Amino acid sequence: MIACLTGKVDSVSGESCIIDVHGVGYQVFMPLSALEQLSRSEADTVKIYTYYHLREDGVSLYGFLTPDDKSVFEKIISVSGVGPKTALALIGVLSADGFQEAILNEDQRALTSVSGVGTKTAQRLILELKGKITKSYAGSLGASPAAQVRRSNMGDAVDALTALGYSSKEAAAAVEEVHRANPSLTTPELVRQALRNLGRK
């Protein structure tokens, strides 16, 4: 079991990074928000908390910048039908504390704003995890007002696109893509840029 890695960031790609530990490169899949942070730390020594995922067709390492993020990831993948890639997407878009807040508030709209998470999956996440996340635990992580605004903006943008005739899946994917490129956009800006991207496809 590989519980953590300490080394230097060799490279960062769209879904993963390579951590050089004494000349051995480990590929680690991480949330997009963490990868963005690591892309600015290529000269620094970093510590990554890892989850060792064993499947019949191979082994993968999933990594996090904090033990709390790793703990939330493990809770998410304990839900039936939810895999590591979906868990990374949830943490990358909502943050660990934002995800917990969505579960406690039974906020399906926040959950379904993440690409790959439909209504049934959101309901299952809430049903299976609400009893495992305490308010004190979620509160200790403290979602910032700015993070709350961003999640609200994303949900409103998805609603606007679905009102224009796009499917929930299309709308959520388009909004997530725009949000990743520029997390500070307002709802109207998210909608405009998402519509431009959808129009090009």
N, C-alpha and C positions, 0 to 999 in steps of 0.2 A: 504493500500500500504506500503510495506517495502522497503524503499529507501536505507538504509545502515545498516550494523551490525558492532558493535565493541565488540570484545571479544577475547577469546583465541582459538587457533586451537586445537581441540580435536583429530582429525584424518584426514588423507588424503588418498583417494583411487584413482582408475584409472581415474574417471571422475569427482569426487566431493570431498568436504571436509565437516567436521562437525565443525561449529563454536559454541563454548560454550559461551552464553551470559547470565551471572548470573544464571547458572545452567540449562538453556534451550538450547538444541542442535539443530541448524538449518543446514539442509543439503543444501549445495550450490554447484551447478554445475559451473565449471570454466574452462577457457582455460588451456591446459596442462602446458604452460610456467608459469602461475600463481600458479598452484598446486605444481610445482617443487619448486618454491620460498617459498611457505607456508610450504612445508614439512621440510624446514630448520628453521622454525619459530614457532615450536610447543610450546615453552615456552614463547613466546612474545604475547602481546596484538596487534591485527591487526584490521584495518578498511577495510571492504569490501563494495563496492558500488554495490547495488543489483538491479536486474530487476525482478519484480514479474510477473510471466507468468501463466495466468489462462486459463485452457482448460476444456472441458466437462468432461474429465476423471481424472482431478486432478489439483493440483497447484505445480509449481516448482519455485525455486529461482535460478537465474543465477547471478554470482558475478564476480567482477573485482577489480583490485588493484588501478585503477585510474578512475576518471570521464570520461576521454577521451576514454578509452577502452569501458566503458559502452555506451557512445554516439555513437561510431562506431558500436557496437553490435546492437543498436536500429536502426541504418540506414540499416544495413544488413538485419534484419528480416522484415523491411518494404517492401522488394522486394518480389513480388509474388512468391510463391513456395519455399522460402528459410526459413527453420526453425531454432530454437535456437541452435540445435546441430551442424548444418552446420556453423552457425555464430561463434560458439565457436572454431570450427576447423580452420576456416579462421584466426581468431585472434591468436590462439595458434601457428599456423605454420608461418604465415606471419608477425605477430604483427599488432597492430592497424595502425601504421604509414605505415608499409609495404603494408597493404591492400589498404590503401588510395592511395599510390603511384602507385600500380598496376591498380587501377581504373582510375586515372588521365592519366596514360601512355597507357591505354587500353591493358594491358599486360595479355592476356588470358592464356599464358603459366604459369605465376606465380599463377594465380587463380586455374587452373586445376591441379597444382601440389599438391593441397590439396585433400585428400581422400573424395569422395562424391560430388565433384564439377566437373561436366562435361562441355563440350563446350557450350551447350545451357544455362546452369546456369551462366557460366562466362559471356557470352554475355548479358544476362539479367541483371546481376549485374552492368556491365559497362553502359548499356543503361539507367537503372533507377537511378543510383547513381552518375554518372559523374557530373551532374548539381548540386548535393547537396554537393559536396566536393570541396572546393576552394583550390587553390594552397597555399595560405597563411596559411590556416588551416593545411594542410598536412605538409607544410614546418616547421610550428612551433613545430611539434612533432619530426621532424628531424631523419629520418632513418640513422643509422650509416653505414659507409662503410662496416663494418663486416657483418651487417645484409643484405646489398645488395648482398654481395658475397655469403652468405648462400642461399639466394633465387635463385641466378643465378645457384649455384651448384645443387640445387634440381631440377630446371627445366632441366638442362643439363643431369642429371642422369635419369630423367623420359624419355627424348628423346632417350637416349642410350638404355634403356630397351625396349621401343616400337620398336626401330629399330631391336632389337633381336627377336621380334615377340610377346611380351607381350602386352596385351590390355592397353590402357591409364589408366583405372581404376586399374588394377593389379599393373602397374608400379608406379602410384602415391601412392597407399596404401603401397607398399613395401618401397619406398623411404622415405615416411613420418615416417614409423615405425623405420627405421634406424636413421633418423635425430633426432627423439625424444630421442633416446638412447644416441646419440653423435652428438650434433649440429655442432661440429668443423670439421667434416670430409670433405675432398675434393671430387670433382666429381668422380674420379676413385674409391676412397674408398667407397663412397656411392653405386656405381654400384656393386662393388665386394661383399659388405655385403648384399645388396638387393638380388643379385643372389643367395647367399648362403641361405638366408632365404626362397626365393621362391623355391629353390631346396629341402628344407626340408618339404615343404607343399604338 
